Amino acid sequence: MRKSVLLVIVVAVAVAVGRWRSTSEPAADPKRLIANRIWLDHIPRSDKDTVQAFFANSKEAVGVFAASSQWRGSYELFRYEAHGGELRVVYPQTGEREGVRAKARRCTEQGMDFCLELEGTSRGVKKYYSREGWEVDAARDAGEIQGQVEALRAQLVAAE
């Protein structure tokens, strides 16, 4: 994994201000695949390659759309309510609201284990990918979250 993915993950972790905790999720339940998992549009190919990321924390009901390379990044946080396969999203900075239809499933595209399609959002991209082990699970404080981030980083570096 390149530093850009780490930066995107750190932004996602920032969403989980203070203490938070998520439940482990069975891979067969598409609704539970969406939250508490790091989603990227692709693995970066260089230090200047911008990666789009999506993360939603189920306990805090907050999430982030992020775009980052190793050298530059931007993000927008949102609050949401989950209703079936729809996320009712509010962007606090602007007050904008969107109904985002989210569909997650197992897949083998782009060397990933899961695919996420988002419809109805004006932020981010429409398709994201994730892998086994990219769950943010049972983290109780920032130190534990950072440990999970470092473990994910080590997995991706070993895979390159």
C-alpha positions as CSV (number, residue, x, y, z in Angstrom):
1,M,0.0,0.0,0.0
2,R,1.2,3.4,-0.8
3,K,1.1,6.3,1.6
4,S,-2.0,7.7,-0.2
5,V,-4.1,4.8,0.8
6,L,-2.9,5.3,4.4
7,L,-3.9,9.0,4.2
8,V,-7.4,8.1,3.0
9,I,-7.7,5.5,5.8
10,V,-6.6,8.1,8.3
11,V,-9.3,10.5,7.1
12,A,-11.8,7.7,7.5
13,V,-10.5,7.1,11.0
14,A,-10.9,10.8,11.8
15,V,-14.7,10.3,11.3
16,A,-14.7,8.0,14.3
17,V,-13.9,10.8,16.7
18,G,-13.0,9.6,20.1
19,R,-14.2,6.1,21.1
20,W,-16.4,3.9,18.9
21,R,-17.1,0.3,18.4
22,S,-18.6,-1.7,15.6
23,T,-19.9,-5.3,15.4
24,S,-18.4,-7.9,13.2
25,E,-20.3,-8.4,10.1
26,P,-21.3,-11.6,8.3
27,A,-20.0,-11.4,4.7
28,A,-23.3,-12.8,3.4
29,D,-25.4,-9.8,4.5
30,P,-25.1,-7.0,1.9
31,K,-26.7,-4.3,4.2
32,R,-24.0,-5.0,6.8
33,L,-21.2,-4.9,4.3
34,I,-21.6,-1.2,3.7
35,A,-20.7,0.3,7.1
36,N,-17.5,-0.1,9.1
37,R,-15.5,-1.1,6.0
38,I,-12.9,1.0,4.0
39,W,-14.0,1.3,0.4
40,L,-11.7,2.5,-2.4
41,D,-12.2,3.1,-6.1
42,H,-8.8,1.5,-6.9
43,I,-5.4,0.8,-5.4
44,P,-3.1,3.8,-6.3
45,R,-0.6,3.3,-9.1
46,S,1.7,6.1,-8.1
47,D,2.2,8.7,-5.4
48,K,0.3,11.3,-7.5
49,D,-2.7,8.9,-8.3
50,T,-5.8,10.2,-6.6
51,V,-7.9,7.5,-4.9
52,Q,-11.5,8.0,-4.0
53,A,-12.6,6.5,-0.7
54,F,-15.9,6.0,1.1
55,F,-16.4,5.1,4.8
56,A,-19.5,5.0,7.0
57,N,-19.4,4.4,10.7
58,S,-22.6,2.6,11.9
59,K,-22.3,3.5,15.6
60,E,-21.8,7.3,15.1
61,A,-23.9,7.4,11.9
62,V,-21.3,9.6,10.2
63,G,-19.2,9.0,7.1
64,V,-16.8,10.5,4.7
65,F,-16.2,10.9,1.0
66,A,-12.5,11.4,0.4
67,A,-10.1,11.9,-2.6
68,S,-6.4,11.7,-1.9
69,S,-3.0,11.2,-3.4
70,Q,0.2,11.0,-1.3
71,W,0.6,14.7,-1.8
72,R,-2.9,16.2,-1.7
73,G,-6.3,15.3,-0.5
74,S,-9.8,16.5,0.3
75,Y,-12.8,15.1,2.1
76,E,-16.4,15.8,3.1
77,L,-18.0,14.4,6.2
78,F,-21.7,13.5,6.3
79,R,-24.3,12.3,8.8
80,Y,-26.7,9.6,7.7
81,E,-29.6,7.4,8.6
82,A,-29.8,3.9,7.1
83,H,-33.2,2.7,5.8
84,G,-32.8,-0.7,4.1
85,G,-30.6,-0.2,1.1
86,E,-30.8,3.6,1.3
87,L,-28.7,6.1,3.2
88,R,-30.4,9.4,4.0
89,V,-27.4,11.7,3.9
90,V,-26.9,15.2,5.2
91,Y,-23.8,17.2,4.6
92,P,-23.5,19.5,7.6
93,Q,-21.2,22.1,5.9
94,T,-23.8,23.0,3.2
95,G,-27.1,21.5,4.7
96,E,-27.6,19.5,1.4
97,R,-29.5,16.3,1.7
98,E,-29.4,13.2,-0.6
99,G,-31.0,9.8,-0.7
100,V,-28.2,7.4,-1.6
101,R,-29.0,3.9,-2.7
102,A,-26.2,1.6,-1.7
103,K,-25.7,-2.0,-2.9
104,A,-22.9,-4.1,-1.6
105,R,-22.0,-7.6,-2.8
106,R,-19.2,-10.1,-3.0
107,C,-17.2,-9.8,-6.2
108,T,-13.8,-10.6,-7.7
109,E,-13.3,-7.4,-9.7
110,Q,-10.0,-5.6,-9.7
111,G,-8.5,-8.1,-7.3
112,M,-11.0,-7.2,-4.6
113,D,-13.5,-9.2,-2.5
114,F,-16.4,-6.8,-2.3
115,C,-18.1,-4.2,-4.6
116,L,-20.2,-1.3,-3.6
117,E,-22.4,0.7,-5.9
118,L,-23.8,4.1,-4.9
119,E,-26.6,5.8,-6.8
120,G,-28.0,9.2,-6.1
121,T,-25.0,10.9,-4.6
122,S,-23.3,14.0,-6.0
123,R,-20.0,13.1,-4.1
124,G,-17.4,10.5,-4.8
125,V,-17.6,7.9,-7.5
126,K,-20.4,5.4,-8.2
127,K,-18.4,2.2,-7.6
128,Y,-16.0,1.2,-4.8
129,Y,-14.1,-1.9,-3.8
130,S,-13.0,-3.5,-0.6
131,R,-11.1,-6.6,0.6
132,E,-11.4,-9.0,3.4
133,G,-9.7,-7.5,6.5
134,W,-10.6,-3.9,5.6
135,E,-13.3,-3.9,8.3
136,V,-13.0,-1.5,11.1
137,D,-14.0,-3.8,13.9
138,A,-14.3,-3.6,17.7
139,A,-12.0,-0.6,17.8
140,R,-12.4,1.1,21.2
141,D,-10.0,4.0,21.0
142,A,-7.8,5.8,18.6
143,G,-4.8,3.7,19.5
144,E,-6.6,0.5,18.5
145,I,-7.9,2.1,15.3
146,Q,-4.3,3.1,14.4
147,G,-3.2,-0.4,15.0
148,Q,-5.8,-1.7,12.5
149,V,-4.7,0.9,10.0
150,E,-1.1,-0.2,10.3
151,A,-2.1,-3.9,9.9
152,L,-4.0,-3.0,6.7
153,R,-1.1,-1.0,5.4
154,A,1.3,-4.0,6.1
155,Q,-1.0,-6.4,4.2
156,L,-1.1,-4.1,1.1
157,V,2.6,-3.6,1.1
158,A,3.2,-7.3,1.3
159,A,0.8,-7.9,-1.6
160,E,2.6,-5.5,-4.0
